[in-house]
Amino acid sequence: MEHNSSNFIKNIINDDLESGKHDHIITRFPPEPNGYLHIGHAKSIILNFGVADEFNGKTNLRFDDTNPLKEDIEYVNSIKEDVKWLGYEWDNLFFASNYFDEMYKKAVLLITKGLAYVDDLNADQIREYRGSLTEPGKDSPYRNRTVEENLELFEKMRNGEFENGTKVLRAKIDMSSPNINLRDPVIYRISHTEHHNTGDKWCIYPMYAFAHPIEDAIEGVTHSICTLEFEDQRPLYDWIVDNCEMESKPHQYEFGRLNLTNTVMSKRKLKQLVDESFVDGWDDPRMPTISGLRRRGYTPEAIRAFCQEIGVAKTSGVVDSQMLDHFVREDLKLKAPRTMGVLKPLKVIITNYPEGEVEMLEAEINPEVPEMGTRQIPFSREIYIEQDDFMENPPKKYFRLFPGNEVRLKHAYFIKCEEVIKDEAGNVIELHCTYDVETKSGSGFTGRKVKGTLHWVEATQAVSAEFRNFQPLILDNEDSEEEEKSFLERVNPESIEILQGFVEPNMKDVKPQDKFQFFRHGYYNVDPKLTSSNQLVFNQIVGLKSSFKL
């Protein structure tokens, strides 16, 4: 596995090992199974698994499944697949729900120590009592219940004697703390909900902020790496570890999350796009989910190289999405076979080519990697070219096909446009051209030059194919949690273009996830979901060129 250059997390780990604070490293990747992972999670996966790999440590995959209302085994399975696809193997697989008994005991311990109480305020009242950034909170009227009363009520909560929302367990810390996270946070709530892992054993569930540090401590995690939005929760994390008397004392470190232009990085918003059918699922190739990127044709190598290039910092920033595309091109240019595909076909009849004759022409598979060899492509009097490669009345410096002009067909011959055939509405439906047999590609012909080279596909053996071209799903990079309306208004109505065209006949045996560079069009991936024995569908991965510079 590749290793990126030094960063502050690695420096901390290195110092901890050298000082003897730790003699081994354990990290964890702890997703909540309430949605599919996106490219931001990829950065976290690569960081956690990467540093453990570099320092001969271990990484746990742990599902923080403390909220059964939003969680599903479908998400668990997709997350496992994503981590493996990125190239990593976890040392242990854990679930927060495996520790529910231990968490319950720790909550009872806090009650016994006078550090937790059962509160009857509802969610709105708790929010109101909490105060604001400029005003202290005020104590709940239930804050001074006795230890015995709290123990009895908490046991009744566990036994299912109360309805959802009627009681919660809160840590008893400091309602006047300048850090709102320490103003008696809720650590358990009632939820009469079936859990994907524990079934109906529990009707109370720990809150994430309570469960997470306990999980880290139980597993002996040495470096709990998370994104910057959890920085204000670090004092609560430490409070829970200390007051729950955990034997292991993990420490939390925060790094800047990944934000990309022309997308959203909120699982809630991505779920909204799915639920409201703006896309056709979590793995829609326009989505920034790892499954969407995989289906589109991005490679794990490109994503790892991208994440290593952007690095790990203590501040968040916005990265140009074209930078990710750059790494995809760099990875695929030496891997992807070259081929020709016509996305908007226009029939061309080469009138002086012998009827019924088909000849095989030789073409390189990848000119940058000669050892990939050559392929054979058929040529006859009937071919398809792109509609965009012909103009009846072209502007100056138009070097493609127009009446009387001559161009080269890639790997084949020069052809000259002699006649334009139109339908009753005046649309061009066919071109009649002539070819010059002396101009065969590779023959050494130097009699004259042409400025335009067109791609094409022989018509009688061409394989029908669907091409899906993509534009950014989101039209700009604003991402305000409050502006739900503007977020949906920024969805690009032209983010997908579906075209029916043709590919070379040797493409009929391609397999899902095979990747190609189509001459002059870009890199494409065989769609694993829509491709079948009688339908070939290609997703555009990236175009051939970009203005982006590293």
N, C-alpha and C positions, 0 to 999 in steps of 0.2 A: 504493500500500500504506500502511496505517495505521502510525504510529510511536508507540510507547509513550513515557512520560515518561523522564526521565534515570535512569540507573542507574550503578553503579560501573564496569561494563564500558565503557559509552559514555564515561564520564569519562576512563578510561585511554586509549581510542582518541583522544579529542579532544586530550588532553595530548601523546600521541605524534605526532600530526600537527602540532600547533602548535610542538612543540620541534624538529621536523625528524627525529626518530628514524625515522619512516616517512613516505614521501610518497604512499603508497597503502595500502589495506587489503585483505588476503585472509583470509577465514575459510573454514571447511570444516565440512560435516556428515558425520561419519565412521561410519555404522552398520556393525555386523557383520551380514552377511546370514544370520543363524541364527534368524530368527523375524520376525514382523510387528511393525511399529512401534506404540507405544501413545501415549497422551496425554502422557506424560512426554517422549517424543521430539519431540512436536509443539512443546513449549516450547523445546527445543534448536534445532529447525528454524527456528522463528520468531525466536529470538534471533540465530542465526548469519546467516541470510539478511537479517533485518531491519536489523542494524547495518551490514552491508556495503551494503545498499541506501541506508541513510540517509547513509553517508559516501562514496557513489559508489565503493564497492569491488567486489570479486568474491567469490563463494562457490563452492567446489568441492563437488560430491557425490562422496564417496569411500567405496568399500566396503572395510572392513578385513577382507578375506577371507583370513585367515592360518590358519584352522582348518577344513580341508575336511571333517572328520568331521561337523561340525554345520551346514554351509552348503549352500545350494541356490539354483539360479537362480530358483526360485519366489519366494524371499524378495527377491532382487535386484529382480525385476519389481514386486513389491508395494510396495517402498520407493520406487521411482521414481514409481509411481502416487500414493502418499500425498503425496510432496513436491509434485507438480504440483497435486493436488487442494487442498492447503492454499494454493495461489496463488503458488508460487515456481518459478523457472527457474534451474537451476544454470549457471554459466559454463563449467565443465569437469566431465567425468565421468571419474573415475579409479578404479582398483582397486589395492589394496595389492599384489596379485599382479603388476601391471605392473612393480613395482620389485624383484621377487625377485632378479634378477641383481645389482642394485646393493646390496641388503641382504647378499647372500652375500659380495660384495667387502668390505663394511664389517666383516663378521664375521671375515674373513681378516685384515683390517687390525688388528683388536683382538688376534687371536692373535699376529700379528707383533710387536705392541707389548708383548706379555706381559700383556695385559689380558683374555684369555679362554682357557679350557681345556676340553678334552673330559673329561667326568666319566662314570665307569661306575656310580656309585651309582644305585639305582632311585628311583622317586618317593617311596616311603615313607622310604627312608634319607635322601634329601635333606631331607625335611620334618623328620626327627628331628635331623639335623645342624644345621638352621637355628636351633635354639634357640627362645626365646620372648620375650615383651615384657620379661621380667625377667631372662632368662639369655642370655648371648651365644652365638652359634653356634660350631661348631668346624670346622676346615678339613677338606675332603674329602681322603682319602689320595691322590687323583689331582690335587690342586690344583697340585702343583709339577712336572707334566710339562713337558718342554722345548718350546720353540716348534716345533721340527722335528717332534716326536712329535705335538703337537696339530694341526699343519697336515696331517700325513699321515692322522691319524684322522678329521679333519673332512672331508677329501676322500673318504675311504672311506665316511663317513656319506652324503655326497652321492651317491656312486656306488651306493648301495643294498646295501653289503656287510654291514650289521648289521640285526638285527631291531628292530621297534618296542620302545621302552622300554629298550633295552640301553645306549644312550649318549645324552648330551645335551651341548650346548655351553653353558657358563656364563660370564657376565662375572666377571672377577676384581676384586672391589672391596674389601669389608671385612666379614669374617664376625662382627666384634664391633660393627658399627654399631648404634646405637639404633634406626635405621630398618630394619626387617626387609627392606624392598624392596631395600636395598643389600647384603644378605648373599648375594653371588654369585648373582644371579638367573639362571634358565635363559633363554637367548636363542634357542636352536634345539632342536627335538626331531625325532626320526625318526617319520614317519607314511607308511607305504606306502599312500597313499590317492589316488584320482583327485580332481583339483581341477576345479571347474566352469569355471574360466577357463584354467588352464594344462595341463589333462589330466594325463598321467603324466610330465611333464617333471621334476618334483621328488618326492623321497621324504623330504626334510627341509623343515621349515617354520619360519619365524621366530615367536617368541612376540609377542603383541600389544604388550607393554610395550617390546620392542625395535623392532618395526616402526613403531609409531605416530609416534615423534619423527622417524624417518628420513623417513617419508612427508611429514610437515609441512615438514621442511627442504627436501626435493626440490621441493615445490610452492611454496616461498616463502611459506608461511602466516605472517602477521604476528601473529595473535592466535589461539592454540589454546585454544578455549573448551570446557571440560568440566565435569562435575558433581563435587561435593565428594569423592566416594569416591576420586578420583584425586589428591587433594591430597598424600597421602604418597608418591605415585609421581613427583612433580615433580622431586625431586633425581635420580632415576634418568633421567628424561626429559632433564634438562640434562646429565647425565654422558654419555649416549649421543650427544647432539648434539655435545658438545665432543670426546669421544674418538674419534668416528667422523669427525672433522674435516670436518663439514658446513659448506659455504660460507654457507648461510643459518642464522640463529640464531633460530628461533621461540621464543616464550615461552608457557607454559601458564597459563591463568587459570581458576579454579574458581568455580562458582556453585551455589547450593542446588538440588537436584533437586526435581521436583514429586511430592508424595505426596497422594493423594486418599483420603477416607474411603470405606468400603464397596467397596474394590477392592484389587487387588494390582498392583504395578508391577515385577514381575520377569518377564523373558521366559521364564525357566526354568519359573516357576510357571504362566504363561499357556499355555506349551506342554504342561504337564502336564494342564491343564484340557481342552485339545484332544485330546491323546493318550488320555486316559482317558474321553473322551466325556461329560464334564460339560456341554460345549457342543457345538454342531454345526459347529465350525470356528473359525479365527482371526477370521472376519468375523461371528461370531454377534453379534446386536445387543446382547447383554448384556455383551460384552467391551469393555475400555477401549482396544482397538486402534483405530488410526485407521480401518482398514477396517470394523471393527464399528460405530464411531460414524457412519461414512458410510452404512452400510447401515441403521442405525437411523433416520437422518434428520438428524443434527446437521449444521450448516453450517460451512464453513471460516471464514466471517466471525465466527461465534459463538466458535469455538475461538481465533481470533486475538485477539478482544476479551477473552476470558477470560485468555489468557496475558499479555496486556499489562496487565490489571488486577492480576494477582497479582504482576507485576513480577519483577525479578531481584535476588536478595540473596546474601550470602555465607554464609547459614545455610539449612538445610533446615527445612521445616515441613510440617504436614498441612493441606490445604485441604478445606473442606466440599464434597463432590461436588454439593450443591445449588447452589453458586455457578456451576458450569458450566451447569447446567440454567437458571439465571436468564438467562444470556447467550443461550442458545438461544431462550428465550421472547421476549426483547427483539428478537432478530433476526427471528424468524418472525412476530411479531404484525403487522408491516406488510407482510409478503410473502405469508403463507399465505391462500388463499381460505377462507371459512367454508362449511361444509356441515353436513348432518345425517347421522348414522349411528346405527343401533340395534344395540347389541352383544348384548343378551339380549332377543330379540323377544317381545312379547305382542300377539296380534292384537286389534284393536278394530274392531267393526262399528258404524258410525254409522247407526242404524236409520232415521232420518228424512231421510237424504241420498238423492237420487234414484238408483235403481239404474242401473248402466251409464253414469253421467255421470262425466266427469273434467274438472276445471277446472284451469287453470294459474295459479299464484300467483307473485307477484314477490317476490324476496328479494335483499337486498344481498350482494355477494360478500365485501366486507370493510368494515364500518361505519367503521373507522379510516382507510380510504383510499377515499373515495367515487368517485374516478376509476376504480376497478376495475370499477365498474358493477354490474349486477344479473344474476340468473339466474332461470330459470323452473323451478318445481317443481310436479309434478302433485299433485292432491288428489282423493280419491274417498271412497266410503262405507267402504272397507276400508283401514286403516292399521296400522302396527306402532308400539308405544311400548316403552319399557324396562320389563322386569319389575319393576325396582326402583322405578319411578314409580307403582306401585299397591300399596295395602295394604287388605286387607278390614277389618281392625280396627286403625286407625292410632292412634298416641299423640297427645296434644295437640300443637298447633302443627305438625302434619303438613299441608303445603299442597299436596301432589300429589293424585293421583286416588284416591278411595275412594267407596264407594256413596253416592250422593246429592250428592257434591261436584262443583264445576265448576272447570275449569282452562282456561288458554289453550294452544292449540297454536301453537307458534312460527310466525309468518308466516301463520297460518290463522285458525281460529275458536275460540270457547269450546265446550267439550264437557262434558257432564254424565254421570256414570256411573249407568246405570239398572239394569243386571243383570250378574251375575257367572256365567259358565259354567265348570263344573268337570268333570274327568274322573272315572272311577270311584274313583280313589285320593284324590279330594278336592283335586287340584291345579288351580289357576286356569289355564285354557287360552284363555279369550276373554272380552272385555268387550263388553257392548252399551251404547252411549252415544247421546245425542242431541246435535245441535249447534244453535246459534242463528245463523241466517243474517245477523242484524243485526250480529254481532260481528266481522265480517271484519277482519283486520289491515289497518291503513292507512285504514280507512273513517271514522275519527274517532269511533267509538262510545264513549260515556261513560256509558251507562245504569247500569252497575254495574262493580265491579272484582273481579278474582280475584288471589289471592296466588301461585299456582303457574303456571309456564310450562314446558311439556314439549316436548321435541323428538320427532320422529316421521319415518316414511318411508311414503309411499303404497305399499300392498301389491302391487297388480297389476303395477306397473312396476319395483318395487324390484330392485336388483342385489345378488345374494348376495355376501358378502364375509367373509373371515376377519380377525379382529383379534387382534393379539398385544400384550398388556399386560405390562410388565416391572416387577419390583422389583429392588433391588440384588442382584448376583450373590454378593457376600460380605457376611456379616451384620454385621461390624464392621471396624474399620480396623487391627487388629493385623497386623503383618507381620514375623514373625521368620523369618530364614533357616533356623533350626534346627528349627522346629516344623512339619515337613511334615504330620504327622498332624492337628494342630489347624487348619492351613490348609485342608485338604480337608474337615474337619468343619465349617468355617464357611461352606461353600458353601450358599447358600440353596436349599432344595428347592422353594420356591415362587417362584422368580425369574421364571417365565414363566406366563402364563395365556392360553390360546388359546380364542377365542370365535367362534361362527358367527352372523353377523348380516346386516344389510342396509344399503345406502347408497342415496342418491338416484340415479335413472336416468341423470342426466347424468355420473355418475362412471364409466360403463362404458368410456369412452375414455381414462382416465387412463394415464399412462406411469410406468415405474419411476423412483423418486426424486422424483415429484411429492409436494408437501407440502400438508397441509390442517389447518385447525382444525375438529375435530368439536365442534359445540355441546355444551357441558357435559362433554365427555370429555377434551379436550386436543389436542395436536398429533400428527399421524400422518404417516407416510411410506409410499409405495407400495414394498413390498419388491422389490428388483431381482432377487432370486435365486428367489423362490417364486412371484411373480406370472406368470401365463401368460394366453393368450387365453381360457381357460375357468376361471381361478381368480384372484381378486383378493385380495391379502394386504396388510394395513396393519400397520406397526410403530408402536407408541406411541413417540413421541420423548420428550415430557415432558407432565406434566399441566398443567392450566390455571393452577394457583396453587401457591405455595410460601410457607412461613413465612420463607424466607431473605431477609435484608435486607443490602444492601451497606453 
